[in-house]
């Protein structure tokens, strides 16, 4: 079975968020399980790779121009996964108002390569696995090319290759003006537009829902939430029309990359047996590094994107304002939205027990995972979430809201703390519970830490579910 994994980012080459972690670990796990898997993504400026070879070029018609895309091949670091990188000036920038068009162009290039120049891309492939809205147009582009028959050639469709679209976050859907259909040069009738105050628009993610052979998401609970209309009614309608369901497969964790017994960012290594004394020392070192008072009070951590719509940072800010400062400490590490940055800068000015580090620093992130007592993940919604899994692996108890993948991975009172309603009062109550347990029942707290560390979230388990789905798809006609 040959699989082409299509993504906008992959850890070790280019990382923006959790998608990159999964887009690294899943192909590697598939490859380790004996699947022949290749990955394709844009060759952004700034991606530094050794041993990269140009394997071909391709002309793509886009926005009434003929564009030449160069295809490079390399290996995903520390793996046997082949990587194809597509180089073109349109695929250099990431953050601007043209992002939807950039990825429509990328998708067209991948589709065209798969159809007509599959050799360059290492094909033909049995499965094309797309991820998030960036690559969600590919099923449409592949299917439509074959339908309108641009050329008299056998297409992937005719060979029964299958497409999968995995949703990592429904918050971002690649909404863009209807003129994208003109840019792509495809018939308007195959898109599913809707009206906005600015005129007709399409969502690239929705086109994926319409055309992919199978749609999955990254946890069973998020899949249920989507099916129940929690993340938009339109999605539910599409699935009804398809007479199909979105399949939820929990993400795994790369247990080699995240391992407190070998982590090079840590001055002390530990496992479930040595966690208590090791963490005590790591906590002191962390407090010193952050210029927090060295103290026995529980240290809460937050590591992640400062995304106001998703991550629950407003709840944290309101909850801590009501906690006596001598009872806890908090460290927040991350970059993101300006308003959130300002809010946390203010908080640190007011409270000497709160540290805010406004940067993305992987080494510090790892020291926070190891040196904190409790990791806060109070997300409004969370498709899967990796933070809580990393925290558990490092013996730090996650305090999460019962939503999406957080609900699927943390058990209240056993491996962490779980609260329900999205309010600062509910969060505050849970934080108080955690503080009391930490202070009054240290043995119980330590037992929970060890239990969390023993949970197995490795991809070894999860990857079997994907392989099962691929097989099922290939059997279906
Ligand atoms: C997105 C989601 C996150 C998920 C990750 C990987 O970043 O917000 O919940 O874990 O993708 O699938």
Boltz pocket constraint, residues with backbone or C-beta under 6 A from the ligand:
constraints:
  - pocket:
      binder: B
      contacts: [[A, 17], [A, 18], [A, 19], [A, 22], [A, 167], [A, 168], [A, 169], [A, 218], [A, 251], [A, 382], [A, 383], [A, 384], [A, 385], [A, 386], [A, 405]]
      max_distance: 6.0
